[in-house]
């Protein structure tokens, strides 16, 4: 719908709605507002998002810390503001310039006050930075069509924008194709410790281990004995499913559009401080252990809806797990917390579902983000074809019309 107003305002609101901030009037002639995607290790470990963080200069009054708005010292010059209840990341406070403080709002929490003029985007993402931190490119391959219908693509930088090497080639980064793993590469034949992937938030208060190698060996043995594999396990490589998610809930709590998830049985996640002991083996026990088992560290719980639990770090706000009562032996894991040596996508452990329909992409229909699902679907399919990967096992099942009903899923399944 086309807007007849000359100005709009933006609201930045957390998931539980305890916090709402409103901008000053913004002339529609000044749109789109410029945003940057940061893919650095620190941002991924802060939000849990494979994308890292994405923000605009906040055109409104500065936020003030309160009982509901918590502050976290991200670095000597940067602070994060997030909701103390639902952990939604809302703002950066940037003190890089002496005597000047800027505030930046996470784009995932923004809503305009009225529909935009026809064909007008609210946001233009003009840069991807810190690609070098990802090793494998992270989420960048499917985030270059964010500005449709505009043909403007974000520029790509290995480090800080304008201060590091820019990637000017048209192809995917890294350009060395030898760094890319094959579809079949997994952890089965590596020593046990090399199959363990640290699962750790930015502040270190959440510090677990995903025993991905042990999980693959477990799944292979189950299959050899005629057992049924969990729906999220690739029956050929025994990797865990990785999926992209457009749901509004995940967007809000993380502050970033297009979240991602991978999935694991609780018995395959252990404490870093006690690596022989798994986390509580079902979601009810995990809920009960919050606040009573010191090995869980700063892991906190937000019941976002009936029978659904979202786990986050209470100190730095990182999204950690999604769980629900209908799937008691497993959790969804925020892949931005994984510290895999092969790269941000952890491709020896995760079988990514590229192409096909974006999970919960319909949540963006009728909003300023409604162009994003089609753009991401197209780019993930092109990336899959360029890598010469077969269609992901879950996508094949879905497209054959035989998808199992997966209760309470958080993302694309």
ABEGO torsion letter per residue (X at the ends): XBBABABBBBBBBBAAGABBBBBBBBBAAAOBBBBBBBABAAAAAAAGBAAEBBBBBBBBBBBBBBAABBBBBABAABBBBBBAAAGBBABBBBAABBGBBBBBBBAAABBBABBBBBGBBABBBABBBGAAAAGAGEAAAAAAAAAOABABBBBBBABBBGABBBBABABBOBABAAABBBAABBAAABBAAAABBBBBBAAGABBBBBBAAAAAAAAAAAAAAGBBBBAABBAAAGBBBBBBBABAAAAAAAGBBGBBBBBBBAAABBBAABAABBBBABAAAAAAABGABAAAEABBBBBABBGBBBBBBAAAGBBABBBBAABAABBBBBAAABBBAAEAAGAAABBBBBEEBBBGAAAABGBAAAAAAAAAAAAAAAAAAAAGBBBBAAAAAAAAGABBBBBGBABBX
